[in-house]
Amino acid sequence: MTTNDNQESTNNNNAIDAAEDKTAIINPESALAAAAQAEKSDMKNNQSNQDKPLSAASNKVKDAGQFGKVAVIYGGSSNERSVSLDSGAAVLQALQNQGVDATHFDPKHQDITELRDYDRVFNVLHGRGGEDGLLQGVLQWFDIPQTGSGILASALGMDKVRTKQLWQGCGLATAPFSLLTADTDWQQVVNMLGLPLIIKPVHEGSSIGMTKVNNLDELPAAYATAVQCGDAVMAERWITGREFTIVIIDDEAYPVIRLEPADITNFYDFEAKYNRNDTSYYIPCGLNDADEKHLQDLSLAAFRAVDAKGWGRIDAMQDEAGNFWLLEINTVPGMTSHSLVPMAAKARGMDFDTLCWHILAQTL
């Protein structure tokens, strides 16, 4: 859980040069401005995306009363609670702005059976409990329509290893990896995957518990950090190159976003995602039309393979040889000021309020 937070857009050095195909944006507000600039340009990919209509479900909802009573679920007890609180508050406000009878529901403080009083659910509960199939199963049992993916896709998507195994079985390129335990032979891991490596908890999102490892001696400490988040820990080959995220809504891949942390030798970690304002976002992403289309198609195939529905996000890398590698899927992406879904939606001509309405309409 691909992404999402407060930010300030006070850097005037982020001016958009319409003559350039690659525009650096130092914070999300400027990223949205860049997306709007791109929307007005004659670039083929963005123009064709802009011309596509919204889903039939979204178009047929003409009155907020059609949604009935809506629970916006956010908060929870996972390690991503703080991000979920920010995401959910933004979604709740957007829906209320449009007259939707929407209420905050926090399962950390409320009995889950109280959801029976609602007509539908907008799920912004990041991490375990909300993104791993548990909430999806409860809502399915209660027969309450919900945004996003169902039990299977949610459970798979929250398990990085099983997601990658599935992609491998489908012939979709994903970065090589290995499961780790306290008894793992670290030298054997390095022999198999090389250096540097990225060490990850298998069942966490938002880059929580992740460590980049540059030499063999750093592996035990990186494992100790990751295992605090759960017993399942993995090592993944470090892909040197460019990082991208692909937002998917209604089985359509939106304009690709390229991410670049201020320190390009590091990775897009929790701080870069939520707390820093010096991460660069590129819309357009800098790929040529053919490569962007290829990456969108690859991401759609990965999304469908997991049986994901409604909306989500695929993270990927392009190595120095130009090859694309899938990293992971986020089935309940962030919806904060730093988040990537609103940026991509803006590039499709959709503001945040409209985006939230559109996602909620998928429940009808």
C-alpha positions as CSV (number, residue, x, y, z in Angstrom):
1,M,0.0,0.0,0.0
2,T,1.5,1.5,-3.4
3,T,-0.3,5.9,-2.1
4,N,-0.7,9.5,1.7
5,D,-0.4,13.8,4.5
6,N,0.2,17.3,4.9
7,Q,2.5,19.3,2.6
8,E,3.4,22.8,1.8
9,S,3.8,24.1,-1.8
10,T,6.0,27.1,-1.3
11,N,8.8,26.3,-3.7
12,N,8.6,28.6,-6.7
13,N,11.4,26.8,-8.4
14,N,9.0,24.2,-9.6
15,A,7.7,26.3,-12.5
16,I,6.4,24.2,-15.4
17,D,8.2,24.6,-18.7
18,A,5.6,23.7,-21.3
19,A,8.3,23.3,-24.0
20,E,9.9,20.4,-22.1
21,D,8.7,16.8,-22.2
22,K,10.3,16.1,-18.8
23,T,9.1,18.3,-16.0
24,A,10.6,18.0,-12.5
25,I,8.1,18.7,-9.7
26,I,9.5,19.0,-6.2
27,N,6.2,18.6,-4.3
28,P,2.7,17.2,-4.9
29,E,1.0,20.5,-5.5
30,S,3.3,21.3,-8.3
31,A,2.8,17.8,-9.6
32,L,-0.9,18.5,-9.9
33,A,0.0,21.7,-11.7
34,A,2.2,19.8,-14.1
35,A,-0.5,17.3,-14.7
36,A,-2.9,20.1,-15.6
37,Q,-0.3,21.5,-18.0
38,A,0.1,18.1,-19.6
39,E,-3.6,17.8,-19.9
40,K,-3.7,20.9,-22.1
41,S,-0.9,19.8,-24.3
42,D,-1.1,17.8,-27.5
43,M,0.8,14.8,-26.2
44,K,-0.9,11.7,-27.6
45,N,-1.1,9.6,-24.4
46,N,-2.5,12.2,-22.1
47,Q,-4.9,13.5,-24.7
48,S,-6.3,10.1,-25.5
49,N,-6.7,9.4,-21.8
50,Q,-8.4,12.7,-21.2
51,D,-10.9,12.0,-23.9
52,K,-12.1,8.7,-22.4
53,P,-15.4,9.0,-20.5
54,L,-15.8,8.1,-16.9
55,S,-17.4,4.8,-16.0
56,A,-21.1,4.2,-16.6
57,A,-21.5,3.8,-12.8
58,S,-20.0,7.2,-12.2
59,N,-22.1,8.8,-14.9
60,K,-25.4,7.3,-13.7
61,V,-25.1,8.7,-10.2
62,K,-26.7,12.1,-10.5
63,D,-27.7,12.6,-6.9
64,A,-25.7,12.0,-3.7
65,G,-28.8,10.5,-2.2
66,Q,-28.3,7.4,-4.4
67,F,-25.4,6.4,-2.3
68,G,-27.5,6.2,0.9
69,K,-25.6,6.2,4.2
70,V,-21.8,5.8,3.6
71,A,-19.2,4.7,6.1
72,V,-15.7,6.0,5.2
73,I,-13.5,3.5,7.1
74,Y,-10.1,4.8,8.1
75,G,-7.7,4.7,11.1
76,G,-7.6,1.1,12.4
77,S,-4.7,-0.5,14.3
78,S,-2.1,-1.2,11.7
79,N,1.3,0.4,11.4
80,E,-0.2,2.6,8.7
81,R,-2.8,4.2,11.0
82,S,-1.4,7.7,10.7
83,V,-1.5,7.6,6.9
84,S,-4.9,6.1,6.9
85,L,-6.2,8.9,9.2
86,D,-4.9,11.5,6.7
87,S,-6.2,9.6,3.7
88,G,-9.7,9.0,5.2
89,A,-10.1,12.5,6.4
90,A,-9.5,13.8,2.9
91,V,-11.9,11.4,1.3
92,L,-14.6,12.1,3.9
93,Q,-14.4,15.8,3.3
94,A,-14.5,15.3,-0.5
95,L,-17.7,13.2,-0.2
96,Q,-19.3,15.6,2.2
97,N,-18.5,18.5,0.0
98,Q,-20.7,16.9,-2.6
99,G,-23.6,16.2,-0.3
100,V,-22.9,12.5,0.4
101,D,-24.2,11.3,3.7
102,A,-20.8,10.1,4.7
103,T,-19.5,9.3,8.2
104,H,-16.1,8.4,9.7
105,F,-15.9,4.8,11.0
106,D,-12.8,3.8,12.9
107,P,-12.7,0.0,13.7
108,K,-10.1,0.7,16.4
109,H,-12.8,2.4,18.4
110,Q,-16.1,1.1,17.0
111,D,-17.7,-2.3,16.9
112,I,-17.4,-3.7,13.4
113,T,-21.0,-4.9,13.5
114,E,-22.2,-1.3,13.5
115,L,-21.4,-1.3,9.8
116,R,-24.7,-3.1,9.3
117,D,-26.3,0.4,9.7
118,Y,-24.7,1.6,6.5
119,D,-25.6,1.2,2.8
120,R,-22.0,1.1,1.5
121,V,-18.4,1.5,2.5
122,F,-15.5,3.6,1.2
123,N,-12.5,1.7,2.4
124,V,-9.4,3.8,3.2
125,L,-8.1,1.5,5.9
126,H,-4.4,1.0,4.9
127,G,-2.4,-2.0,6.0
128,R,-3.4,-5.1,8.0
129,G,-7.0,-5.4,8.8
130,G,-8.2,-3.2,6.0
131,E,-6.1,-4.1,3.0
132,D,-5.5,-7.8,3.5
133,G,-8.9,-9.4,3.0
134,L,-10.1,-9.2,6.6
135,L,-12.4,-6.2,6.2
136,Q,-13.4,-7.4,2.8
137,G,-14.6,-10.7,4.2
138,V,-16.6,-9.0,6.9
139,L,-18.3,-6.7,4.5
140,Q,-19.0,-9.5,2.1
141,W,-20.6,-11.5,5.0
142,F,-22.7,-8.4,5.9
143,D,-23.6,-8.0,2.1
144,I,-22.5,-4.4,2.2
145,P,-21.1,-3.0,-1.1
146,Q,-17.5,-1.7,-0.7
147,T,-14.9,0.1,-2.8
148,G,-11.9,-1.6,-4.2
149,S,-10.8,-5.3,-4.4
150,G,-12.4,-8.3,-2.8
151,I,-11.0,-10.9,-0.4
152,L,-8.7,-12.8,-2.8
153,A,-7.0,-9.8,-4.4
154,S,-6.6,-8.0,-1.0
155,A,-5.1,-11.0,0.7
156,L,-2.7,-11.7,-2.2
157,G,-1.8,-8.0,-2.7
158,M,-0.8,-7.7,1.0
159,D,1.5,-10.6,0.7
160,K,4.5,-9.5,-1.4
161,V,5.9,-13.0,-1.9
162,R,2.7,-14.6,-3.1
163,T,2.0,-11.7,-5.4
164,K,5.4,-12.1,-7.0
165,Q,5.0,-15.8,-7.2
166,L,1.7,-15.3,-9.0
167,W,3.3,-12.8,-11.4
168,Q,6.1,-15.2,-12.1
169,G,3.6,-17.9,-12.9
170,C,1.9,-15.6,-15.3
171,G,5.2,-14.8,-17.1
172,L,5.3,-11.2,-15.7
173,A,8.7,-9.8,-14.9
174,T,9.2,-9.1,-11.2
175,A,12.5,-8.4,-9.3
176,P,14.2,-11.7,-8.1
177,F,13.8,-12.3,-4.4
178,S,14.3,-14.7,-1.5
179,L,12.5,-15.4,1.8
180,L,14.7,-14.9,4.9
181,T,14.7,-16.4,8.3
182,A,17.0,-16.0,11.4
183,D,18.9,-19.0,10.2
184,T,19.5,-17.8,6.6
185,D,23.0,-18.0,5.2
186,W,23.5,-14.3,4.3
187,Q,26.4,-15.0,2.0
188,Q,24.1,-17.4,0.0
189,V,21.5,-14.6,-0.4
190,V,24.2,-12.2,-1.7
191,N,25.5,-14.9,-4.1
192,M,22.0,-15.4,-5.4
193,L,20.7,-11.8,-5.6
194,G,23.9,-9.7,-5.6
195,L,24.3,-6.3,-3.9
196,P,22.8,-3.9,-3.1
197,L,19.6,-5.5,-1.8
198,I,16.3,-4.2,-0.4
199,I,15.0,-6.0,2.7
200,K,11.2,-5.9,3.2
201,P,8.6,-7.2,5.6
202,V,6.3,-9.4,3.5
203,H,3.0,-8.1,4.9
204,E,3.6,-4.3,5.3
205,G,2.9,-1.3,3.1
206,S,4.1,2.3,2.9
207,S,7.8,1.0,2.9
208,I,7.5,0.4,6.6
209,G,10.4,-1.8,7.9
210,M,12.4,-1.6,4.7
211,T,16.1,-1.2,4.5
212,K,18.6,-0.9,1.6
213,V,21.6,-3.1,2.2
214,N,24.9,-2.2,0.4
215,N,27.1,-4.9,1.9
216,L,27.0,-8.3,3.6
217,D,27.6,-7.0,7.1
218,E,24.4,-4.9,7.0
219,L,22.0,-7.9,6.3
220,P,21.5,-9.1,9.9
221,A,20.5,-5.6,11.2
222,A,18.2,-5.1,8.2
223,Y,16.5,-8.4,8.9
224,A,16.1,-7.5,12.5
225,T,14.4,-4.3,11.5
226,A,12.0,-6.0,9.1
227,V,11.1,-8.9,11.4
228,Q,9.7,-6.5,14.0
229,C,6.8,-6.1,11.5
230,G,6.1,-9.8,11.3
231,D,7.9,-13.2,10.9
232,A,7.8,-13.1,7.1
233,V,10.8,-11.2,5.6
234,M,12.2,-11.1,2.1
235,A,15.2,-9.9,0.3
236,E,14.8,-8.4,-3.2
237,R,17.4,-7.6,-5.8
238,W,18.0,-3.9,-6.0
239,I,17.1,-2.6,-9.4
240,T,19.2,0.4,-10.4
241,G,17.2,2.7,-12.6
242,R,14.0,4.7,-12.7
243,E,11.0,4.1,-10.4
244,F,7.4,4.4,-11.7
245,T,3.9,4.1,-10.3
246,I,0.9,3.2,-12.4
247,V,-2.6,4.1,-11.1
248,I,-5.4,1.8,-12.3
249,I,-9.1,2.8,-12.1
250,D,-12.0,1.0,-13.8
251,D,-9.5,-1.3,-15.5
252,E,-7.7,1.6,-17.1
253,A,-4.1,2.5,-16.6
254,Y,-3.8,6.3,-15.9
255,P,-0.8,8.4,-17.0
256,V,2.4,7.0,-15.5
257,I,4.2,8.9,-12.8
258,R,8.0,8.8,-12.3
259,L,9.3,9.1,-8.7
260,E,12.7,10.4,-7.7
261,P,13.7,10.8,-4.1
262,A,16.0,13.7,-3.3
263,D,18.8,11.2,-2.6
264,I,18.6,9.0,-5.8
265,T,20.9,6.5,-4.2
266,N,18.2,5.6,-1.7
267,F,14.6,4.5,-2.3
268,Y,11.1,5.9,-2.0
269,D,10.8,5.2,1.7
270,F,8.1,6.2,4.3
271,E,9.7,9.7,4.8
272,A,9.9,10.4,1.1
273,K,6.3,9.2,0.6
274,Y,4.6,11.1,3.4
275,N,6.8,13.6,5.3
276,R,9.3,15.1,2.9
277,N,8.7,17.8,0.3
278,D,11.8,17.2,-1.8
279,T,10.8,14.1,-3.7
280,S,10.4,14.8,-7.4
281,Y,7.4,13.6,-9.4
282,Y,7.4,13.6,-13.2
283,I,4.2,13.9,-15.2
284,P,4.8,13.2,-18.1
285,C,7.0,10.4,-16.8
286,G,9.8,10.8,-19.4
287,L,9.2,7.5,-21.2
288,N,8.5,7.5,-24.9
289,D,4.9,6.7,-26.0
290,A,5.7,3.1,-26.8
291,D,7.4,2.4,-23.5
292,E,4.7,4.1,-21.5
293,K,2.1,2.1,-23.2
294,H,4.1,-1.1,-22.6
295,L,4.4,-0.3,-18.9
296,Q,0.7,0.5,-18.7
297,D,-0.2,-2.8,-20.3
298,L,2.2,-4.7,-18.0
299,S,0.7,-3.1,-15.0
300,L,-2.9,-3.9,-16.2
301,A,-1.8,-7.5,-16.6
302,A,-0.3,-7.6,-13.1
303,F,-3.5,-6.0,-11.7
304,R,-5.8,-8.4,-13.4
305,A,-3.6,-11.4,-12.4
306,V,-4.2,-10.6,-8.7
307,D,-7.9,-10.3,-9.5
308,A,-7.8,-6.7,-8.3
309,K,-10.9,-4.5,-8.9
310,G,-12.0,-0.9,-8.9
311,W,-8.9,1.0,-8.2
312,G,-5.3,0.4,-7.1
313,R,-1.7,1.1,-7.9
314,I,1.2,-0.9,-9.4
315,D,4.8,0.0,-8.5
316,A,7.6,-0.8,-11.0
317,M,11.2,-0.1,-11.9
318,Q,13.0,0.3,-15.2
319,D,16.6,-0.9,-15.1
320,E,19.5,0.6,-16.9
321,A,19.0,-1.7,-19.8
322,G,15.5,-0.5,-20.3
323,N,13.7,-3.6,-18.9
324,F,10.7,-3.1,-16.6
325,W,10.3,-5.0,-13.3
326,L,7.1,-5.2,-11.2
327,L,7.6,-4.5,-7.5
328,E,4.2,-4.7,-5.8
329,I,0.6,-3.8,-5.9
330,N,-1.4,-1.5,-3.6
331,T,-5.1,-2.3,-3.4
332,V,-6.0,0.6,-1.0
333,P,-3.7,3.4,-2.2
334,G,-3.2,6.5,-0.2
335,M,-5.4,9.6,-0.7
336,T,-3.4,12.3,1.1
337,S,-1.7,15.4,-0.2
338,H,1.4,13.5,-1.0
339,S,-0.5,10.6,-2.7
340,L,0.0,9.4,-6.2
341,V,-3.6,8.4,-7.2
342,P,-4.9,12.0,-7.0
343,M,-1.9,13.1,-9.2
344,A,-2.6,10.6,-11.9
345,A,-6.3,11.4,-11.8
346,K,-5.5,15.1,-12.2
347,A,-3.7,14.2,-15.4
348,R,-6.9,12.7,-16.6
349,G,-8.7,15.9,-15.8
350,M,-10.3,14.6,-12.6
351,D,-10.1,16.7,-9.4
352,F,-10.0,15.1,-6.0
353,D,-13.7,15.5,-5.2
354,T,-14.7,14.0,-8.5
355,L,-12.2,11.1,-8.0
356,C,-13.7,10.2,-4.6
357,W,-17.2,10.3,-6.1
358,H,-16.1,8.2,-9.0
359,I,-14.6,5.5,-6.8
360,L,-17.6,5.4,-4.5
361,A,-19.8,5.0,-7.6
362,Q,-18.1,1.7,-8.3
363,T,-20.1,0.3,-5.4
364,L,-23.4,0.7,-7.2
